[in-house]
Each structure stands twice: as C-alpha cells, then as structure tokens.
Amino acid sequence: MTSAFVFLNCDPKLVQAAKSELENISNAAAVYETSGIYDIIVKVDAKSEEALRDTIVKIRTVPGMTCTTTTIIAVKKDRQ
C-alpha cells in the first residue's frame, strides 16, 4: 500500500463543493476541512504508485483547486 497526504488550497466559495466531490474519489481514505494555510487535506491510500498518481490527478482536477502539495508517506507505523 502506498499512502500520501495531499494538501489543497481552493477557491473559498467552492470549499464545501470540493470537499463533497473529494469524498467520492476512490482511494481517498479521509478528507479533512482545515483552517490555516490549507483549506482541505486528503489522505490517500492506494494499492500501487500508479493508482496513487491517478488519484492525485483526479484530486487536482476538482473544480476550485488553486494549489496542491503532496507528501508521500515513506515509513508508516500504525498504533495498535
């Protein structure tokens, strides 16, 4: 499994619509509306790097997106 966090900035008028659309993208494990430098953060869990890349492309094409920053998770340790 390949995971990443995608940090999004979007048009303030479209945050709610964008969030709703993002929640319907496969591989979007979680969608968070935030305050601060980013408007929305999406956690992506994909079965392969190719699937991760495809999901990020879908995220970037959601109407209202103005800027995205992606951080791929290199080491993952889940708490039990």
C-alpha positions, 0 to 999 in steps of 0.5 A: 500500500502506498499512502500520501497526504495531499494538501489543497488550497481552493477557491473559498466559495467552492470549499464545501463543493470540493470537499463533497466531490473529494469524498467520492474519489476512490482511494481517498481514505479521509478528507479533512476541512482545515483552517490555516494555510490549507483549506482541505487535506486528503489522505490517500491510500492506494494499492500501487504508485500508479493508482496513487498518481491517478488519484492525485490527478483526479484530486487536482482536477476538482473544480476550485483547486488553486494549489496542491502539495503532496507528501508521500508517506515513506515509513508508516507505523500504525498504533495498535 
